[in-house]
Amino acid sequence: MSHDPQDQDEGTNRRAFLGRAVSASAALGIGVSAGAWREAHADETQGAAQDRWLSPLKGKYRQVTDIYEPNDGWGLAYAHTFLASQGPQLPEASAVVILRHGGFVLSLGDEAWAKYKIGAAMNITDPATKAHAVRNPFLRPKPGVLLTDDMAIDRLLARGVIFGACNVALQVLSGRLSGQAGVTPEVALKDWTAAVIPGIHVIPSGVWGVNRAQIAGCSYCSGG
């Protein structure tokens, strides 16, 4: 029996939409039907496709840092320190960073930080200015501003650290801060989705990512 590719695309798009709606509703404590949950997550039961973001993992020494709040960037410093401490074993080491809950905003580029006043809304200080951040202070910072230059997100990405950003936090926080820019939650979601730093994977949820990384052999480090 043949299948129309357009029908397949429509089904995939519908599942993706339902997945976003179900995840956001669950995070906000809104009930969803069992049928909607099953349809939204239908693709998750069909193999390892969801875990491809972890395919670069290598070696014996693996750690996932769980950043659930910005915490002045300390979680990023932990990921850097884990790799920097390996010495001769560095080729056998891999680091994963999960950005979830309030820590999700670290996955966004400067434009979103400025437009949505993320620093003021979440009380995040830019170490360079000592004021509320109007840009992502952990992305391409000036030398000497952070605890170590190598904890910057762009540098961690360049050395192969795997980043996963929580889709639930993406939807909930973009909606919550949409008023900061005077736009609808739908517009904010589009803006935030487009603002995710290239190289960072948007994953179904942060807790899902922590679980998958541990299944893949990573020890757990709380990044605050």
C-alpha positions in Angstrom: 0.0 0.0 0.0 1.5 3.4 -1.0 1.4 6.5 1.1 1.1 10.1 0.0 4.3 12.0 1.2 2.1 15.0 1.9 -0.1 13.0 4.2 3.0 11.8 6.0 4.3 15.3 6.3 0.9 16.5 7.7 0.9 13.7 10.2 4.5 14.5 11.3 3.6 18.2 11.6 0.5 17.4 13.6 2.5 15.2 16.0 5.1 17.9 16.4 2.4 20.5 17.2 0.7 18.2 19.6 4.0 17.4 21.2 4.7 21.1 21.9 1.2 21.7 23.2 1.2 18.6 25.4 4.6 19.3 26.9 3.8 23.0 27.6 0.4 22.0 29.1 2.0 19.4 31.3 4.6 21.9 32.5 1.8 24.4 33.4 -0.2 21.7 35.2 -3.0 21.6 32.5 -4.5 18.2 32.0 -4.3 16.5 28.6 -6.0 13.4 27.3 -4.2 10.0 27.1 -5.0 10.0 23.4 -3.3 13.3 22.8 -0.3 12.3 24.8 0.1 9.0 22.8 -0.2 10.8 19.5 2.2 13.6 20.5 4.8 11.1 21.4 4.2 8.5 18.8 7.6 9.0 17.1 9.4 8.6 20.4 8.6 4.9 20.4 10.0 4.1 17.0 13.7 3.6 17.6 16.8 5.6 18.5 16.1 8.7 16.3 15.5 10.9 19.3 19.0 10.0 20.7 21.0 11.0 17.6 22.0 14.2 19.4 24.2 12.1 21.7 25.9 10.3 18.8 29.2 12.3 19.2 29.7 10.8 22.7 33.0 8.9 22.8 35.4 7.4 25.3 35.3 6.0 28.8 34.9 9.3 30.7 31.5 10.9 30.3 29.7 13.5 32.3 26.4 15.4 32.0 26.1 18.8 33.7 22.5 19.7 34.5 22.0 23.4 34.4 18.5 24.2 35.7 19.2 27.8 36.7 21.7 30.3 35.2 23.7 30.3 38.5 26.2 32.8 37.3 27.4 30.3 34.7 28.9 27.9 37.2 27.5 24.9 35.4 29.4 25.9 32.2 32.6 26.2 34.4 31.9 22.7 35.7 31.7 21.3 32.1 35.0 23.0 31.2 36.7 21.9 34.4 35.7 18.3 33.8 37.4 18.3 30.4 40.4 20.4 31.6 41.1 17.9 34.4 41.4 14.9 32.1 45.1 15.4 31.2 46.3 12.5 29.0 42.8 11.0 29.1 41.2 13.9 27.3 40.7 12.0 24.0 38.6 9.5 26.1 36.4 12.2 27.6 33.0 13.6 26.5 30.9 16.3 28.2 27.1 17.0 27.8 25.4 20.1 29.1 21.6 20.2 29.6 20.0 23.7 29.7 16.5 23.4 31.3 14.1 25.2 33.5 15.5 28.7 34.2 18.8 27.6 32.7 17.3 27.4 29.3 17.8 31.1 28.6 21.6 30.4 28.3 20.8 28.7 25.0 19.5 31.9 23.4 21.5 34.4 21.3 21.9 38.1 22.1 18.9 39.4 20.1 16.4 37.5 22.2 18.1 38.7 25.4 17.8 42.3 24.3 14.2 42.1 22.9 12.7 40.1 25.8 14.7 41.8 28.6 15.7 38.4 29.8 18.4 39.7 32.2 16.0 42.0 34.0 13.1 39.5 34.0 15.3 36.7 35.5 17.7 38.8 37.5 20.8 37.8 35.6 23.8 40.1 35.9 26.3 40.7 33.2 29.7 40.3 34.8 31.1 42.8 32.4 28.7 45.6 33.2 27.5 44.6 36.7 24.0 45.4 35.5 21.1 43.3 34.3 22.3 41.5 31.2 21.0 42.8 27.8 22.9 40.1 25.9 23.9 36.5 26.7 26.9 37.1 29.0 28.2 33.6 28.4 28.3 33.8 24.6 31.4 35.3 23.0 32.4 37.3 26.1 35.3 39.7 26.2 38.5 38.1 27.4 38.9 38.0 31.1 35.3 38.7 32.0 34.3 35.2 33.0 35.9 33.0 35.6 37.8 31.4 32.7 37.4 32.3 29.0 37.1 28.6 28.1 33.7 28.3 29.9 32.0 30.4 27.2 29.3 28.6 25.4 30.9 29.2 22.0 34.2 27.8 23.2 32.6 24.7 24.7 30.7 24.0 21.5 33.9 24.4 19.5 35.6 21.7 21.6 32.8 19.3 21.1 30.7 19.7 24.2 27.1 18.4 23.4 24.3 20.9 24.4 20.7 20.0 24.8 18.0 22.7 25.5 14.6 21.9 27.0 11.7 22.2 24.6 9.2 22.5 27.5 11.2 25.5 29.0 11.4 27.0 25.5 7.6 27.1 25.2 6.8 28.0 28.8 9.4 30.8 29.2 8.8 32.3 25.8 5.1 32.6 26.6 5.7 33.9 30.1 8.1 36.7 28.8 6.2 37.6 25.7 4.8 40.6 27.4 8.4 41.9 27.9 8.5 42.6 24.1 4.8 43.4 23.7 4.2 40.4 21.5 1.9 37.3 21.6 3.1 34.0 23.0 3.0 32.6 19.4 5.4 35.3 18.1 7.6 34.9 21.1 7.9 31.2 20.5 9.0 31.7 16.9 11.5 34.3 18.0 13.0 32.1 20.7 13.1 29.1 18.5 15.0 31.0 15.9 17.3 32.5 18.6 18.7 29.2 19.9 22.4 29.2 19.4 23.6 27.2 16.4 24.9 23.8 17.5 22.6 23.5 20.5 20.0 20.8 20.2 16.4 21.4 21.2 15.4 18.2 22.9 11.9 17.0 24.2 12.6 18.1 27.8 15.6 18.7 30.0 14.9 15.9 32.4 14.5 13.6 29.4 18.0 14.7 28.2 19.5 14.1 31.6 18.1 10.6 31.6 19.3 9.8 28.1 22.8 11.1 28.8 23.0 8.9 31.9 21.8 5.9 29.9 24.5 6.7 27.4 27.1 6.3 30.2 27.4 9.9 31.6 27.9 10.5 35.3 25.7 13.3 36.8 26.9 16.8 37.8 24.4 19.4 39.2 25.1 22.7 37.5 22.6 24.7 39.6 
